[in-house]
Amino acid sequence: MTLERLAAILGSTCAELLEEHVPEPSSEALVMQTWLAGLSAKDAAFAKRMLKSFCEHLAR
């Protein structure tokens, strides 16, 4: 089956089938991105490790 045939079957175009859709970040991700933006790379990495650790602890 060719891409053109698949597009026709799906009522789409080849371009639409090949488009990459990047999901929008969640509001929580945007908030955390804002918090991390003012930190050095080292401090941002530390903050991310701590958040991961806290989440793992709370999930128990």
PQR file of N, CA, C, O and H, with PARSE charges and radii, in Angstrom:
ATOM      1  N   MET A   1       0.858  -1.171   0.000 -0.4000 1.5000
ATOM      2  CA  MET A   1       0.000   0.000   0.000 -0.0000 2.0000
ATOM      3  C   MET A   1       0.905   1.235   0.000  0.5500 1.7000
ATOM      4  O   MET A   1       1.896   1.299   0.728 -0.5500 1.4000
ATOM      5  N   THR A   2       0.550   2.183  -0.811 -0.4000 1.5000
ATOM      6  CA  THR A   2       1.333   3.419  -0.879 -0.0000 2.0000
ATOM      7  C   THR A   2       0.747   4.461   0.061  0.5500 1.7000
ATOM      8  O   THR A   2      -0.390   4.348   0.519 -0.5500 1.4000
ATOM      9  H   THR A   2      -0.254   2.131  -1.402  0.4000 1.0000
ATOM     10  N   LEU A   3       1.548   5.468   0.330 -0.4000 1.5000
ATOM     11  CA  LEU A   3       1.085   6.560   1.177 -0.0000 2.0000
ATOM     12  C   LEU A   3      -0.097   7.278   0.538  0.5500 1.7000
ATOM     13  O   LEU A   3      -1.041   7.676   1.221 -0.5500 1.4000
ATOM     14  H   LEU A   3       2.472   5.560  -0.042  0.4000 1.0000
ATOM     15  N   GLU A   4      -0.033   7.438  -0.776 -0.4000 1.5000
ATOM     16  CA  GLU A   4      -1.131   8.104  -1.489 -0.0000 2.0000
ATOM     17  C   GLU A   4      -2.433   7.316  -1.332  0.5500 1.7000
ATOM     18  O   GLU A   4      -3.502   7.893  -1.133 -0.5500 1.4000
ATOM     19  H   GLU A   4       0.734   7.115  -1.331  0.4000 1.0000
ATOM     20  N   ARG A   5      -2.325   6.008  -1.424 -0.4000 1.5000
ATOM     21  CA  ARG A   5      -3.527   5.163  -1.310 -0.0000 2.0000
ATOM     22  C   ARG A   5      -4.084   5.206   0.116  0.5500 1.7000
ATOM     23  O   ARG A   5      -5.296   5.293   0.315 -0.5500 1.4000
ATOM     24  H   ARG A   5      -1.456   5.539  -1.586  0.4000 1.0000
ATOM     25  N   LEU A   6      -3.189   5.143   1.099 -0.4000 1.5000
ATOM     26  CA  LEU A   6      -3.620   5.230   2.492 -0.0000 2.0000
ATOM     27  C   LEU A   6      -4.303   6.563   2.768  0.5500 1.7000
ATOM     28  O   LEU A   6      -5.333   6.608   3.440 -0.5500 1.4000
ATOM     29  H   LEU A   6      -2.205   5.072   0.937  0.4000 1.0000
ATOM     30  N   ALA A   7      -3.737   7.642   2.253 -0.4000 1.5000
ATOM     31  CA  ALA A   7      -4.337   8.966   2.430 -0.0000 2.0000
ATOM     32  C   ALA A   7      -5.734   9.008   1.820  0.5500 1.7000
ATOM     33  O   ALA A   7      -6.665   9.547   2.418 -0.5500 1.4000
ATOM     34  H   ALA A   7      -2.901   7.606   1.706  0.4000 1.0000
ATOM     35  N   ALA A   8      -5.871   8.444   0.641 -0.4000 1.5000
ATOM     36  CA  ALA A   8      -7.184   8.424  -0.009 -0.0000 2.0000
ATOM     37  C   ALA A   8      -8.190   7.630   0.810  0.5500 1.7000
ATOM     38  O   ALA A   8      -9.333   8.059   0.972 -0.5500 1.4000
ATOM     39  H   ALA A   8      -5.115   8.006   0.155  0.4000 1.0000
ATOM     40  N   ILE A   9      -7.783   6.491   1.323 -0.4000 1.5000
ATOM     41  CA  ILE A   9      -8.676   5.654   2.136 -0.0000 2.0000
ATOM     42  C   ILE A   9      -9.122   6.401   3.387  0.5500 1.7000
ATOM     43  O   ILE A   9     -10.278   6.306   3.800 -0.5500 1.4000
ATOM     44  H   ILE A   9      -6.855   6.143   1.191  0.4000 1.0000
ATOM     45  N   LEU A  10      -8.190   7.147   3.987 -0.4000 1.5000
ATOM     46  CA  LEU A  10      -8.495   7.873   5.222 -0.0000 2.0000
ATOM     47  C   LEU A  10      -9.120   9.240   4.975  0.5500 1.7000
ATOM     48  O   LEU A  10      -9.471   9.944   5.922 -0.5500 1.4000
ATOM     49  H   LEU A  10      -7.252   7.224   3.651  0.4000 1.0000
ATOM     50  N   GLY A  11      -9.260   9.614   3.719 -0.4000 1.5000
ATOM     51  CA  GLY A  11      -9.823  10.922   3.393 -0.0000 2.0000
ATOM     52  C   GLY A  11      -8.898  12.045   3.822  0.5500 1.7000
ATOM     53  O   GLY A  11      -9.342  13.080   4.320 -0.5500 1.4000
ATOM     54  H   GLY A  11      -8.975   9.042   2.950  0.4000 1.0000
ATOM     55  N   SER A  12      -7.623  11.832   3.625 -0.4000 1.5000
ATOM     56  CA  SER A  12      -6.615  12.789   4.058 -0.0000 2.0000
ATOM     57  C   SER A  12      -5.673  13.062   2.892  0.5500 1.7000
ATOM     58  O   SER A  12      -5.932  12.656   1.759 -0.5500 1.4000
ATOM     59  H   SER A  12      -7.262  10.992   3.220  0.4000 1.0000
ATOM     60  N   THR A  13      -4.584  13.750   3.184 -0.4000 1.5000
ATOM     61  CA  THR A  13      -3.548  13.982   2.188 -0.0000 2.0000
ATOM     62  C   THR A  13      -2.245  13.383   2.698  0.5500 1.7000
ATOM     63  O   THR A  13      -2.097  13.113   3.890 -0.5500 1.4000
ATOM     64  H   THR A  13      -4.374  14.080   4.105  0.4000 1.0000
ATOM     65  N   CYS A  14      -1.314  13.181   1.790 -0.4000 1.5000
ATOM     66  CA  CYS A  14       0.003  12.671   2.191 -0.0000 2.0000
ATOM     67  C   CYS A  14       0.663  13.637   3.181  0.5500 1.7000
ATOM     68  O   CYS A  14       1.259  13.218   4.173 -0.5500 1.4000
ATOM     69  H   CYS A  14      -1.434  13.400   0.822  0.4000 1.0000
ATOM     70  N   ALA A  15       0.547  14.915   2.895 -0.4000 1.5000
ATOM     71  CA  ALA A  15       1.149  15.926   3.772 -0.0000 2.0000
ATOM     72  C   ALA A  15       0.579  15.840   5.185  0.5500 1.7000
ATOM     73  O   ALA A  15       1.323  15.924   6.162 -0.5500 1.4000
ATOM     74  H   ALA A  15       0.063  15.255   2.089  0.4000 1.0000
ATOM     75  N   GLU A  16      -0.736  15.673   5.295 -0.4000 1.5000
ATOM     76  CA  GLU A  16      -1.353  15.564   6.623 -0.0000 2.0000
ATOM     77  C   GLU A  16      -0.886  14.319   7.356  0.5500 1.7000
ATOM     78  O   GLU A  16      -0.681  14.353   8.570 -0.5500 1.4000
ATOM     79  H   GLU A  16      -1.341  15.605   4.501  0.4000 1.0000
ATOM     80  N   LEU A  17      -0.714  13.217   6.631 -0.4000 1.5000
ATOM     81  CA  LEU A  17      -0.250  11.987   7.262 -0.0000 2.0000
ATOM     82  C   LEU A  17       1.191  12.109   7.747  0.5500 1.7000
ATOM     83  O   LEU A  17       1.574  11.479   8.732 -0.5500 1.4000
ATOM     84  H   LEU A  17      -0.881  13.189   5.645  0.4000 1.0000
ATOM     85  N   LEU A  18       1.979  12.912   7.059 -0.4000 1.5000
ATOM     86  CA  LEU A  18       3.389  13.053   7.406 -0.0000 2.0000
ATOM     87  C   LEU A  18       3.665  14.185   8.397  0.5500 1.7000
ATOM     88  O   LEU A  18       4.780  14.305   8.905 -0.5500 1.4000
ATOM     89  H   LEU A  18       1.668  13.424   6.258  0.4000 1.0000
ATOM     90  N   GLU A  19       2.663  15.009   8.673 -0.4000 1.5000
ATOM     91  CA  GLU A  19       2.835  16.114   9.611 -0.0000 2.0000
ATOM     92  C   GLU A  19       3.157  15.594  10.992  0.5500 1.7000
ATOM     93  O   GLU A  19       2.619  14.579  11.436 -0.5500 1.4000
ATOM     94  H   GLU A  19       1.757  14.911   8.260  0.4000 1.0000
ATOM     95  N   GLU A  20       4.034  16.299  11.659 -0.4000 1.5000
ATOM     96  CA  GLU A  20       4.352  15.947  13.045 -0.0000 2.0000
ATOM     97  C   GLU A  20       3.534  16.857  13.947  0.5500 1.7000
ATOM     98  O   GLU A  20       3.634  18.081  13.866 -0.5500 1.4000
ATOM     99  H   GLU A  20       4.471  17.123  11.299  0.4000 1.0000
ATOM    100  N   HIS A  21       2.737  16.260  14.791 -0.4000 1.5000
ATOM    101  CA  HIS A  21       1.925  17.030  15.728 -0.0000 2.0000
ATOM    102  C   HIS A  21       2.600  17.015  17.083  0.5500 1.7000
ATOM    103  O   HIS A  21       2.770  15.964  17.700 -0.5500 1.4000
ATOM    104  H   HIS A  21       2.655  15.266  14.857  0.4000 1.0000
ATOM    105  N   VAL A  22       2.980  18.191  17.532 -0.4000 1.5000
ATOM    106  CA  VAL A  22       3.638  18.316  18.830 -0.0000 2.0000
ATOM    107  C   VAL A  22       2.582  18.743  19.843  0.5500 1.7000
ATOM    108  O   VAL A  22       1.983  19.810  19.701 -0.5500 1.4000
ATOM    109  H   VAL A  22       2.842  19.045  17.031  0.4000 1.0000
ATOM    110  N   PRO A  23       2.351  17.920  20.862 -0.5600 1.5000
ATOM    111  CA  PRO A  23       1.330  18.277  21.847  0.2800 2.0000
ATOM    112  C   PRO A  23       1.732  19.520  22.638  0.5500 1.7000
ATOM    113  O   PRO A  23       2.912  19.759  22.893 -0.5500 1.4000
ATOM    114  N   GLU A  24       0.748  20.285  23.010 -0.4000 1.5000
ATOM    115  CA  GLU A  24       0.984  21.470  23.831 -0.0000 2.0000
ATOM    116  C   GLU A  24       1.363  21.024  25.239  0.5500 1.7000
ATOM    117  O   GLU A  24       0.795  20.062  25.756 -0.5500 1.4000
ATOM    118  H   GLU A  24      -0.211  20.091  22.803  0.4000 1.0000
ATOM    119  N   PRO A  25       2.317  21.712  25.864 -0.5600 1.5000
ATOM    120  CA  PRO A  25       2.667  21.351  27.243  0.2800 2.0000
ATOM    121  C   PRO A  25       1.498  21.662  28.184  0.5500 1.7000
ATOM    122  O   PRO A  25       0.732  22.598  27.955 -0.5500 1.4000
ATOM    123  N   SER A  26       1.381  20.869  29.231 -0.4000 1.5000
ATOM    124  CA  SER A  26       0.305  21.089  30.203 -0.0000 2.0000
ATOM    125  C   SER A  26       0.569  22.377  30.983  0.5500 1.7000
ATOM    126  O   SER A  26       1.688  22.889  30.988 -0.5500 1.4000
ATOM    127  H   SER A  26       2.003  20.109  29.417  0.4000 1.0000
ATOM    128  N   SER A  27      -0.450  22.884  31.629 -0.4000 1.5000
ATOM    129  CA  SER A  27      -0.289  24.105  32.424 -0.0000 2.0000
ATOM    130  C   SER A  27       0.706  23.884  33.556  0.5500 1.7000
ATOM    131  O   SER A  27       1.451  24.796  33.915 -0.5500 1.4000
ATOM    132  H   SER A  27      -1.359  22.468  31.624  0.4000 1.0000
ATOM    133  N   GLU A  28       0.722  22.667  34.125 -0.4000 1.5000
ATOM    134  CA  GLU A  28       1.683  22.350  35.185 -0.0000 2.0000
ATOM    135  C   GLU A  28       3.114  22.408  34.652  0.5500 1.7000
ATOM    136  O   GLU A  28       4.014  22.920  35.319 -0.5500 1.4000
ATOM    137  H   GLU A  28       0.117  21.926  33.833  0.4000 1.0000
ATOM    138  N   ALA A  29       3.313  21.883  33.454 -0.4000 1.5000
ATOM    139  CA  ALA A  29       4.649  21.899  32.845 -0.0000 2.0000
ATOM    140  C   ALA A  29       5.096  23.332  32.589  0.5500 1.7000
ATOM    141  O   ALA A  29       6.265  23.663  32.784 -0.5500 1.4000
ATOM    142  H   ALA A  29       2.582  21.467  32.912  0.4000 1.0000
ATOM    143  N   LEU A  30       4.176  24.178  32.156 -0.4000 1.5000
ATOM    144  CA  LEU A  30       4.521  25.579  31.907 -0.0000 2.0000
ATOM    145  C   LEU A  30       4.906  26.296  33.198  0.5500 1.7000
ATOM    146  O   LEU A  30       5.832  27.107  33.207 -0.5500 1.4000
ATOM    147  H   LEU A  30       3.226  23.909  31.997  0.4000 1.0000
ATOM    148  N   VAL A  31       4.200  26.001  34.283 -0.4000 1.5000
ATOM    149  CA  VAL A  31       4.525  26.597  35.579 -0.0000 2.0000
ATOM    150  C   VAL A  31       5.918  26.162  36.012  0.5500 1.7000
ATOM    151  O   VAL A  31       6.731  26.990  36.424 -0.5500 1.4000
ATOM    152  H   VAL A  31       3.448  25.343  34.275  0.4000 1.0000
ATOM    153  N   MET A  32       6.195  24.865  35.921 -0.4000 1.5000
ATOM    154  CA  MET A  32       7.514  24.360  36.329 -0.0000 2.0000
ATOM    155  C   MET A  32       8.614  24.913  35.435  0.5500 1.7000
ATOM    156  O   MET A  32       9.715  25.198  35.906 -0.5500 1.4000
ATOM    157  H   MET A  32       5.536  24.193  35.586  0.4000 1.0000
ATOM    158  N   GLN A  33       8.325  25.064  34.158 -0.4000 1.5000
ATOM    159  CA  GLN A  33       9.304  25.638  33.230 -0.0000 2.0000
ATOM    160  C   GLN A  33       9.644  27.067  33.645  0.5500 1.7000
ATOM    161  O   GLN A  33      10.802  27.477  33.571 -0.5500 1.4000
ATOM    162  H   GLN A  33       7.431  24.833  33.775  0.4000 1.0000
ATOM    163  N   THR A  34       8.656  27.813  34.074 -0.4000 1.5000
ATOM    164  CA  THR A  34       8.877  29.186  34.539 -0.0000 2.0000
ATOM    165  C   THR A  34       9.742  29.190  35.790  0.5500 1.7000
ATOM    166  O   THR A  34      10.660  30.001  35.911 -0.5500 1.4000
ATOM    167  H   THR A  34       7.715  27.480  34.134  0.4000 1.0000
ATOM    168  N   TRP A  35       9.453  28.288  36.721 -0.4000 1.5000
ATOM    169  CA  TRP A  35      10.257  28.204  37.945 -0.0000 2.0000
ATOM    170  C   TRP A  35      11.716  27.890  37.622  0.5500 1.7000
ATOM    171  O   TRP A  35      12.628  28.486  38.196 -0.5500 1.4000
ATOM    172  H   TRP A  35       8.707  27.629  36.623  0.4000 1.0000
ATOM    173  N   LEU A  36      11.930  26.950  36.698 -0.4000 1.5000
ATOM    174  CA  LEU A  36      13.277  26.486  36.392 -0.0000 2.0000
ATOM    175  C   LEU A  36      14.062  27.471  35.523  0.5500 1.7000
ATOM    176  O   LEU A  36      15.293  27.440  35.512 -0.5500 1.4000
ATOM    177  H   LEU A  36      11.189  26.466  36.231  0.4000 1.0000
ATOM    178  N   ALA A  37      13.369  28.334  34.802 -0.4000 1.5000
ATOM    179  CA  ALA A  37      14.016  29.230  33.842 -0.0000 2.0000
ATOM    180  C   ALA A  37      15.052  30.142  34.485  0.5500 1.7000
ATOM    181  O   ALA A  37      16.060  30.464  33.855 -0.5500 1.4000
ATOM    182  H   ALA A  37      12.369  28.359  34.811  0.4000 1.0000
ATOM    183  N   GLY A  38      14.826  30.563  35.720 -0.4000 1.5000
ATOM    184  CA  GLY A  38      15.750  31.484  36.373 -0.0000 2.0000
ATOM    185  C   GLY A  38      16.921  30.803  37.058  0.5500 1.7000
ATOM    186  O   GLY A  38      17.761  31.478  37.653 -0.5500 1.4000
ATOM    187  H   GLY A  38      14.007  30.301  36.231  0.4000 1.0000
ATOM    188  N   LEU A  39      16.995  29.480  36.985 -0.4000 1.5000
ATOM    189  CA  LEU A  39      18.045  28.747  37.686 -0.0000 2.0000
ATOM    190  C   LEU A  39      19.203  28.407  36.753  0.5500 1.7000
ATOM    191  O   LEU A  39      19.046  28.348  35.534 -0.5500 1.4000
ATOM    192  H   LEU A  39      16.312  28.932  36.501  0.4000 1.0000
ATOM    193  N   SER A  40      20.346  28.191  37.345 -0.4000 1.5000
ATOM    194  CA  SER A  40      21.476  27.695  36.572 -0.0000 2.0000
ATOM    195  C   SER A  40      21.167  26.266  36.151  0.5500 1.7000
ATOM    196  O   SER A  40      20.263  25.636  36.700 -0.5500 1.4000
ATOM    197  H   SER A  40      20.474  28.239  38.335  0.4000 1.0000
ATOM    198  N   ALA A  41      21.911  25.757  35.182 -0.4000 1.5000
ATOM    199  CA  ALA A  41      21.693  24.376  34.721 -0.0000 2.0000
ATOM    200  C   ALA A  41      21.869  23.389  35.870  0.5500 1.7000
ATOM    201  O   ALA A  41      21.113  22.425  35.990 -0.5500 1.4000
ATOM    202  H   ALA A  41      22.645  26.269  34.736  0.4000 1.0000
ATOM    203  N   LYS A  42      22.867  23.634  36.710 -0.4000 1.5000
ATOM    204  CA  LYS A  42      23.131  22.751  37.848 -0.0000 2.0000
ATOM    205  C   LYS A  42      21.968  22.786  38.843  0.5500 1.7000
ATOM    206  O   LYS A  42      21.525  21.740  39.317 -0.5500 1.4000
ATOM    207  H   LYS A  42      23.480  24.418  36.613  0.4000 1.0000
ATOM    208  N   ASP A  43      21.480  23.971  39.157 -0.4000 1.5000
ATOM    209  CA  ASP A  43      20.366  24.098  40.105 -0.0000 2.0000
ATOM    210  C   ASP A  43      19.061  23.541  39.526  0.5500 1.7000
ATOM    211  O   ASP A  43      18.266  22.942  40.249 -0.5500 1.4000
ATOM    212  H   ASP A  43      21.839  24.822  38.772  0.4000 1.0000
ATOM    213  N   ALA A  44      18.846  23.737  38.238 -0.4000 1.5000
ATOM    214  CA  ALA A  44      17.638  23.200  37.599 -0.0000 2.0000
ATOM    215  C   ALA A  44      17.669  21.670  37.630  0.5500 1.7000
ATOM    216  O   ALA A  44      16.645  21.037  37.889 -0.5500 1.4000
ATOM    217  H   ALA A  44      19.492  24.224  37.650  0.4000 1.0000
ATOM    218  N   ALA A  45      18.819  21.079  37.370 -0.4000 1.5000
ATOM    219  CA  ALA A  45      18.948  19.621  37.425 -0.0000 2.0000
ATOM    220  C   ALA A  45      18.684  19.126  38.841  0.5500 1.7000
ATOM    221  O   ALA A  45      18.013  18.111  39.027 -0.5500 1.4000
ATOM    222  H   ALA A  45      19.651  21.593  37.160  0.4000 1.0000
ATOM    223  N   PHE A  46      19.206  19.835  39.840 -0.4000 1.5000
ATOM    224  CA  PHE A  46      18.969  19.473  41.237 -0.0000 2.0000
ATOM    225  C   PHE A  46      17.477  19.545  41.561  0.5500 1.7000
ATOM    226  O   PHE A  46      16.930  18.632  42.179 -0.5500 1.4000
ATOM    227  H   PHE A  46      19.750  20.659  39.688  0.4000 1.0000
ATOM    228  N   ALA A  47      16.820  20.630  41.145 -0.4000 1.5000
ATOM    229  CA  ALA A  47      15.393  20.799  41.422 -0.0000 2.0000
ATOM    230  C   ALA A  47      14.578  19.677  40.777  0.5500 1.7000
ATOM    231  O   ALA A  47      13.640  19.168  41.391 -0.5500 1.4000
ATOM    232  H   ALA A  47      17.264  21.372  40.643  0.4000 1.0000
ATOM    233  N   LYS A  48      14.923  19.286  39.550 -0.4000 1.5000
ATOM    234  CA  LYS A  48      14.204  18.203  38.872 -0.0000 2.0000
ATOM    235  C   LYS A  48      14.410  16.865  39.583  0.5500 1.7000
ATOM    236  O   LYS A  48      13.477  16.070  39.703 -0.5500 1.4000
ATOM    237  H   LYS A  48      15.685  19.699  39.051  0.4000 1.0000
ATOM    238  N   ARG A  49      15.632  16.622  40.053 -0.4000 1.5000
ATOM    239  CA  ARG A  49      15.877  15.379  40.802 -0.0000 2.0000
ATOM    240  C   ARG A  49      15.064  15.359  42.092  0.5500 1.7000
ATOM    241  O   ARG A  49      14.505  14.325  42.457 -0.5500 1.4000
ATOM    242  H   ARG A  49      16.389  17.268  39.956  0.4000 1.0000
ATOM    243  N   MET A  50      14.996  16.492  42.780 -0.4000 1.5000
ATOM    244  CA  MET A  50      14.242  16.569  44.034 -0.0000 2.0000
ATOM    245  C   MET A  50      12.747  16.361  43.779  0.5500 1.7000
ATOM    246  O   MET A  50      12.086  15.638  44.524 -0.5500 1.4000
ATOM    247  H   MET A  50      15.450  17.332  42.483  0.4000 1.0000
ATOM    248  N   LEU A  51      12.220  16.984  42.740 -0.4000 1.5000
ATOM    249  CA  LEU A  51      10.803  16.809  42.413 -0.0000 2.0000
ATOM    250  C   LEU A  51      10.499  15.343  42.116  0.5500 1.7000
ATOM    251  O   LEU A  51       9.493  14.802  42.576 -0.5500 1.4000
ATOM    252  H   LEU A  51      12.758  17.571  42.135  0.4000 1.0000
ATOM    253  N   LYS A  52      11.380  14.705  41.339 -0.4000 1.5000
ATOM    254  CA  LYS A  52      11.200  13.277  41.039 -0.0000 2.0000
ATOM    255  C   LYS A  52      11.212  12.452  42.313  0.5500 1.7000
ATOM    256  O   LYS A  52      10.388  11.555  42.489 -0.5500 1.4000
ATOM    257  H   LYS A  52      12.197  15.144  40.965  0.4000 1.0000
ATOM    258  N   SER A  53      12.141  12.755  43.195 -0.4000 1.5000
ATOM    259  CA  SER A  53      12.251  12.024  44.462 -0.0000 2.0000
ATOM    260  C   SER A  53      10.993  12.226  45.312  0.5500 1.7000
ATOM    261  O   SER A  53      10.463  11.269  45.875 -0.5500 1.4000
ATOM    262  H   SER A  53      12.810  13.484  43.053  0.4000 1.0000
ATOM    263  N   PHE A  54      10.520  13.465  45.404 -0.4000 1.5000
ATOM    264  CA  PHE A  54       9.310  13.743  46.188 -0.0000 2.0000
ATOM    265  C   PHE A  54       8.112  12.989  45.614  0.5500 1.7000
ATOM    266  O   PHE A  54       7.329  12.411  46.367 -0.5500 1.4000
ATOM    267  H   PHE A  54      10.951  14.243  44.946  0.4000 1.0000
ATOM    268  N   CYS A  55       7.965  12.989  44.302 -0.4000 1.5000
ATOM    269  CA  CYS A  55       6.832  12.302  43.664 -0.0000 2.0000
ATOM    270  C   CYS A  55       6.900  10.799  43.898  0.5500 1.7000
ATOM    271  O   CYS A  55       5.883  10.164  44.177 -0.5500 1.4000
ATOM    272  H   CYS A  55       8.602  13.459  43.690  0.4000 1.0000
ATOM    273  N   GLU A  56       8.102  10.230  43.784 -0.4000 1.5000
ATOM    274  CA  GLU A  56       8.252   8.796  44.043 -0.0000 2.0000
ATOM    275  C   GLU A  56       7.911   8.463  45.492  0.5500 1.7000
ATOM    276  O   GLU A  56       7.271   7.449  45.768 -0.5500 1.4000
ATOM    277  H   GLU A  56       8.928  10.746  43.557  0.4000 1.0000
ATOM    278  N   HIS A  57       8.339   9.319  46.410 -0.4000 1.5000
ATOM    279  CA  HIS A  57       8.039   9.101  47.831 -0.0000 2.0000
ATOM    280  C   HIS A  57       6.535   9.177  48.087  0.5500 1.7000
ATOM    281  O   HIS A  57       5.981   8.321  48.777 -0.5500 1.4000
ATOM    282  H   HIS A  57       8.859  10.143  46.185  0.4000 1.0000
ATOM    283  N   LEU A  58       5.885  10.175  47.549 -0.4000 1.5000
ATOM    284  CA  LEU A  58       4.454  10.356  47.783 -0.0000 2.0000
ATOM    285  C   LEU A  58       3.616   9.273  47.110  0.5500 1.7000
ATOM    286  O   LEU A  58       2.509   8.984  47.564 -0.5500 1.4000
ATOM    287  H   LEU A  58       6.335  10.871  46.988  0.4000 1.0000
ATOM    288  N   ALA A  59       4.122   8.670  46.039 -0.4000 1.5000
ATOM    289  CA  ALA A  59       3.381   7.632  45.322 -0.0000 2.0000
ATOM    290  C   ALA A  59       3.375   6.297  46.076  0.5500 1.7000
ATOM    291  O   ALA A  59       2.601   5.402  45.736 -0.5500 1.4000
ATOM    292  H   ALA A  59       5.022   8.905  45.671  0.4000 1.0000
ATOM    293  N   ARG A  60       4.221   6.158  47.084 -0.4000 1.5000
ATOM    294  CA  ARG A  60       4.286   4.892  47.838 -0.0000 2.0000
ATOM    295  C   ARG A  60       3.056   4.690  48.692  0.5500 1.7000
ATOM    296  O   ARG A  60       2.947   3.681  49.388 -0.5500 1.4000
ATOM    297  H   ARG A  60       4.849   6.885  47.360  0.4000 1.0000
TER
END
